[in-house]
Amino acid sequence: MTRRAYGVLLVSGRHTHQEMYAAAFAANPRAHLVAVTDEADVDARRKALNEALAKDFKVPYIADLGEALKRDDVAVVSVCAPPDRRGPIIVRCARAGKHLYLDKSLAPRKADIEAIVPAVKRANVKSHMFSFITTNWARQGREWLTSGAIGDIRSIHGDCFFAKGIPGTADSGTVRKEEFPPENHQLLEAKREFDNCGVYPITMIHWLTGKRFTSVRGTTGNYWFAEHQKANIEDFGMLTGTLQGGIPVSVSAGRYGWLSHPAAGVNRVVVVGSERTVVIDANRARLEVFCDESPWSPPKPHPDDPMFFWSTTQAEMDVKPKRVWSPIGANAVSDASYFLDCLDADRESEMSVREAAHATEVLLAMYESAASGKEVRIAGS
């Protein structure tokens, strides 16, 4: 029996997006999971969650990342550690000569990206950050733009809102005051939602146009969830600004509750051209289903994951899929499969750490602007 070509090491376990990344690699005939690992000094809860994912996929748990990186059978490291630990881990993995499959967003600090990008370049390894650019709807949208049919781009707007959680619990009379640099990116009960969701349209707009963001004005708010408000984390954010060439750009993103959308949420980019306007939408084309089936109802909150960030907690609470909207079209290859294609062809990903680092620059500029109330210019653009 021929052994699968790419051994994949998983950094961090359950209650991260590693749950879906691991499943995607395990399902691909070119890859095999080697082990789950993490930094040696993680707390007891994180260690237990790491061990649980190792058990899920019937692989060992190696409690010391340094020891795991010494393995010759590891070609790819899927890094899904919590954001505050992510940057140094990525650098360690690059220096060990491993290709990098990375959670979004890349890392939460400017110092992180200033270390990651040169480390990956020096190591001469391939890198890829998860995004939506590998989906069929995104690829179709890029074809429309590159065909020239819309004419010159006059403006562009992106939305990404996740329909999860029980809204209506935030104190709407309290005006949010943003902090910079932003802290508490990922807690048990809340995430910074502009970072978590806004990274998708930011990377999409950069990829679709090939243009960098040059300036940003931002604002954040607490409109729906007491969990976010208590943790001093926004559930909504918006930026306006410019792309190279002076093109106006805007992005809105956040989380707004289970029943705010008939599917998983709004996920689209609207491009206004001199000849026509194009809407690039994850929910188009679709069937809308109306029948006598009982209406979908939200699950009870999970005690360890009230927002249902993770697939394992959704499974534990038997969360049913929404079935009102049904997308039409062929299924895309998984994002993990796209990265394996890059490795097979010895080519760079279209969402390598260089592009991912620019998204972090934009996110940080947005938070800085939200805190100061001033426009922030993005260096090097």
C-alpha positions in Angstrom: 0.0 0.0 0.0 1.4 3.4 -1.0 1.8 5.8 1.9 0.2 9.2 1.6 2.7 11.8 0.5 2.3 14.6 3.0 2.5 14.0 6.8 0.5 16.7 8.6 1.2 17.8 12.2 -1.7 19.5 14.0 -0.9 22.3 16.4 -3.7 22.6 18.9 -6.8 20.5 19.1 -10.6 20.8 19.8 -12.3 24.1 20.2 -10.3 25.6 17.4 -10.7 25.5 13.6 -8.3 22.6 13.7 -11.4 20.4 14.0 -12.3 21.1 10.4 -8.8 21.5 9.0 -7.8 18.1 10.4 -10.9 16.5 8.8 -10.1 18.1 5.5 -6.5 16.8 5.5 -7.6 13.3 6.7 -10.1 13.0 3.9 -7.4 13.8 1.2 -5.6 10.8 -0.3 -2.4 12.8 -0.5 -2.1 13.5 3.2 -2.0 11.6 6.5 -2.2 13.0 10.0 0.9 12.3 12.0 0.1 13.7 15.5 -1.4 16.5 17.5 1.0 18.8 19.4 1.3 22.1 21.2 3.7 24.1 23.3 4.9 22.2 26.3 3.5 24.7 28.9 -0.2 24.9 27.8 -2.8 24.9 30.6 -4.7 21.8 31.6 -7.9 22.7 29.7 -6.0 23.2 26.4 -4.0 20.0 26.9 -7.2 18.0 27.4 -8.8 19.5 24.3 -5.6 18.7 22.3 -5.7 15.1 23.6 -9.3 14.8 22.6 -8.6 15.8 19.0 -5.8 13.3 18.9 -8.2 10.6 20.1 -10.8 11.7 17.5 -8.4 11.0 14.7 -6.5 8.1 16.3 -3.1 9.8 16.3 -0.7 10.4 19.2 -0.5 13.5 21.2 3.1 14.9 21.5 3.1 17.3 24.4 6.2 19.2 23.2 6.1 21.1 19.9 9.8 21.1 19.7 9.9 17.3 19.8 7.1 17.0 17.3 8.9 19.3 14.8 11.9 16.9 14.8 9.9 14.2 13.1 11.1 13.5 9.5 7.6 12.3 8.6 6.1 15.8 9.1 5.9 17.8 5.9 3.1 20.2 6.8 2.2 21.8 10.0 -1.4 23.0 10.5 -1.1 25.8 13.0 -4.3 26.6 14.8 -3.1 27.8 18.2 -5.1 30.6 19.9 -4.2 34.0 18.3 -2.0 35.3 21.1 0.4 32.3 20.8 0.2 31.9 17.0 3.1 34.1 15.8 6.0 32.5 17.6 4.7 29.1 16.8 4.6 29.8 13.1 8.1 31.1 13.2 9.3 27.9 15.0 7.6 25.7 12.5 9.1 27.6 9.5 12.6 27.4 11.0 12.1 23.6 11.3 11.6 23.5 7.5 7.9 22.6 7.6 5.3 23.9 5.1 2.6 25.9 6.8 -1.2 25.7 6.7 -2.4 28.6 8.9 -5.6 29.6 10.7 -7.0 33.0 10.1 -6.3 35.7 10.9 -2.5 35.3 10.7 -1.5 36.8 14.0 -2.8 39.7 16.2 0.4 41.8 16.5 2.6 43.8 14.1 5.7 42.2 15.7 4.3 38.8 14.8 3.9 39.5 11.1 7.3 41.2 11.0 8.8 38.0 12.3 6.7 35.5 10.3 7.2 36.8 6.8 11.0 36.9 6.8 11.2 33.5 8.7 9.1 31.8 6.0 11.1 33.4 3.2 14.4 32.3 4.8 13.2 28.8 5.3 12.0 28.5 1.7 8.8 26.8 2.8 5.3 27.2 1.3 2.6 28.8 3.4 -1.2 29.3 3.1 -3.8 30.9 5.3 -7.4 29.7 5.3 -9.7 32.1 3.5 -12.6 31.9 1.0 -10.6 32.5 -2.1 -10.6 28.8 -3.0 -14.4 28.6 -3.1 -16.3 28.3 -6.4 -18.2 31.6 -5.9 -15.0 33.5 -5.3 -13.3 32.0 -8.3 -16.3 32.8 -10.5 -16.2 36.4 -9.2 -12.6 36.8 -10.1 -13.2 35.6 -13.6 -15.9 38.3 -14.0 -13.4 40.9 -12.8 -10.5 39.8 -14.9 -12.7 39.5 -18.1 -13.0 43.3 -18.1 -16.7 43.1 -18.4 -17.4 45.5 -15.5 -15.0 48.1 -16.8 -12.8 50.1 -14.3 -13.5 49.4 -10.6 -15.1 52.5 -9.1 -15.7 51.2 -5.6 -15.9 47.9 -3.7 -17.7 46.7 -0.5 -17.5 43.5 1.4 -19.7 41.9 4.1 -19.3 38.9 6.4 -21.7 38.2 9.2 -22.0 34.9 11.0 -25.5 33.9 12.1 -24.7 32.2 15.4 -25.5 33.0 19.0 -28.5 34.3 20.9 -28.6 38.1 20.3 -30.4 40.8 22.2 -28.5 40.5 25.5 -26.1 43.5 25.1 -26.7 46.8 26.8 -27.6 49.0 23.9 -27.3 52.1 26.0 -23.5 51.7 26.4 -21.3 53.2 23.7 -18.3 51.1 23.0 -14.8 52.6 23.5 -12.2 50.7 21.5 -8.7 49.9 22.8 -5.4 49.7 20.9 -3.6 47.5 20.6 -6.6 45.1 20.7 -6.5 42.3 23.3 -8.5 39.2 24.1 -8.9 38.0 20.6 -10.4 34.6 21.4 -12.1 33.7 24.7 -14.3 30.8 25.6 -17.5 32.8 25.2 -16.5 35.5 22.7 -14.1 36.5 19.8 -13.1 39.8 18.3 -15.6 39.6 15.5 -14.2 42.1 13.1 -10.9 40.2 13.2 -12.7 36.8 13.1 -15.1 37.7 10.3 -13.6 40.8 8.7 -10.5 39.0 7.6 -12.6 37.2 5.0 -13.7 40.2 2.9 -10.4 42.0 3.5 -8.5 39.1 2.0 -11.1 38.6 -0.7 -10.9 42.3 -1.8 -7.1 42.2 -1.9 -7.2 39.0 -3.9 -9.9 40.0 -6.3 -8.3 43.3 -7.2 -4.6 42.7 -6.7 -4.6 46.1 -4.8 -3.4 46.8 -1.3 -5.4 48.9 1.2 -3.7 52.3 1.6 -5.9 54.0 4.3 -8.5 53.0 6.8 -11.1 54.6 9.1 -12.8 52.1 11.5 -15.4 51.8 14.2 -16.5 48.9 16.4 -19.7 48.3 18.4 -21.5 46.1 20.9 -25.0 45.6 19.5 -26.1 42.0 20.1 -24.2 39.9 22.7 -23.6 40.5 26.4 -20.8 37.9 26.2 -18.8 40.2 23.9 -19.6 43.3 25.9 -18.5 41.9 29.2 -15.2 40.7 27.7 -14.6 44.2 26.0 -14.7 42.5 22.6 -16.7 43.9 19.7 -19.5 41.9 18.0 -19.5 44.4 15.0 -17.0 46.4 13.1 -16.8 48.5 10.0 -14.0 50.2 8.0 -14.0 52.6 5.1 -10.9 53.6 3.2 -9.0 53.4 -0.1 -7.2 50.9 -2.2 -4.2 51.6 -4.4 -5.3 53.9 -7.2 -7.7 55.8 -4.8 -10.5 53.2 -5.1 -13.0 53.7 -2.3 -13.5 50.5 -0.2 -15.7 49.5 2.8 -16.0 46.4 4.9 -18.6 45.5 7.5 -18.4 42.3 9.6 -19.5 40.7 12.8 -21.8 38.1 14.4 -25.5 38.8 14.7 -27.4 35.8 15.9 -28.9 32.5 14.7 -32.2 33.8 13.4 -30.8 36.9 11.6 -30.2 35.0 8.4 -31.8 31.9 6.7 -28.4 30.3 6.2 -25.0 30.7 7.8 -24.9 34.5 7.3 -24.1 37.2 4.7 -20.9 36.6 2.8 -20.4 38.8 -0.3 -18.4 41.4 -2.1 -20.1 44.1 -4.3 -17.9 45.6 -7.0 -19.1 48.7 -8.7 -17.5 49.2 -12.2 -17.8 51.8 -14.9 -19.8 49.4 -17.0 -21.7 47.3 -14.5 -22.0 46.1 -10.9 -21.2 42.6 -9.8 -22.3 40.9 -6.6 -20.0 38.0 -5.6 -22.1 36.1 -3.1 -21.6 32.8 -1.3 -25.4 32.4 -1.3 -25.9 32.8 -5.0 -27.1 30.9 -7.0 -29.5 29.1 -4.6 -32.8 27.4 -4.2 -35.2 28.8 -1.6 -37.2 26.0 0.0 -40.7 26.6 1.4 -42.6 23.7 2.9 -44.6 22.5 5.9 -41.5 21.5 7.8 -41.3 23.0 11.3 -39.3 26.2 11.4 -35.6 25.9 12.4 -35.0 26.8 16.0 -31.7 27.7 17.8 -30.0 25.1 20.0 -29.5 25.6 23.8 -26.2 27.2 24.5 -23.3 24.8 25.1 -21.7 25.5 28.5 -18.2 25.5 27.0 -19.1 27.2 23.8 -22.2 29.4 24.1 -21.6 31.0 20.6 -21.1 27.6 19.0 -17.8 28.5 17.4 -16.7 24.8 17.1 -18.0 21.8 15.2 -17.6 19.4 18.1 -19.8 21.4 20.4 -22.4 21.7 17.7 -22.4 18.0 17.3 -22.7 17.5 21.1 -25.8 19.7 21.1 -27.2 18.1 17.9 -27.4 21.4 16.0 -29.4 20.8 12.8 -28.5 22.5 9.5 -30.7 25.3 8.2 -32.5 24.1 5.0 -34.3 27.1 3.7 -31.5 28.2 1.4 -29.7 25.5 -0.7 -26.7 26.7 -2.8 -26.6 25.6 -6.4 -23.4 24.6 -8.1 -20.6 22.1 -8.1 -18.7 21.6 -4.8 -15.3 23.3 -4.5 -12.2 21.5 -3.6 -11.3 22.0 0.1 -9.0 24.7 1.1 -6.6 22.1 2.4 -6.7 20.3 -1.0 -5.8 23.6 -2.7 -2.7 23.9 -0.5 -1.7 20.4 -1.4 -2.0 21.3 -5.0 0.4 24.1 -4.4 2.9 21.7 -2.8 2.5 19.3 -5.7 3.2 22.0 -8.3 5.9 23.7 -6.2 4.1 27.0 -6.4 3.2 29.7 -3.9 -0.3 30.0 -2.6 -2.4 33.0 -3.5 -2.9 33.5 0.2 0.6 33.0 1.5 1.9 34.7 4.6 2.8 37.8 2.5 -0.9 38.4 1.6 -2.1 37.2 5.0 0.3 39.7 6.7 -1.3 42.6 4.7 -4.7 41.5 6.0 -3.3 41.8 9.6 -2.0 45.3 8.8 -5.5 46.3 7.7 -7.1 44.8 10.8 -4.7 46.5 13.1 -5.2 49.8 11.3 -8.9 49.4 11.7 -8.6 48.9 15.5 -6.2 51.8 15.8 -8.6 54.1 13.9 -11.6 52.9 16.0 -9.6 53.7 19.2 -8.3 57.1 18.0 -11.2 58.3 15.8 -8.6 59.2 13.1 -7.7 57.9 9.7 -4.8 55.5 9.7 -2.4 55.2 6.7 -1.0 51.7 5.9 2.8 51.8 5.5 4.2 50.4 2.3 1.0 50.7 0.3 
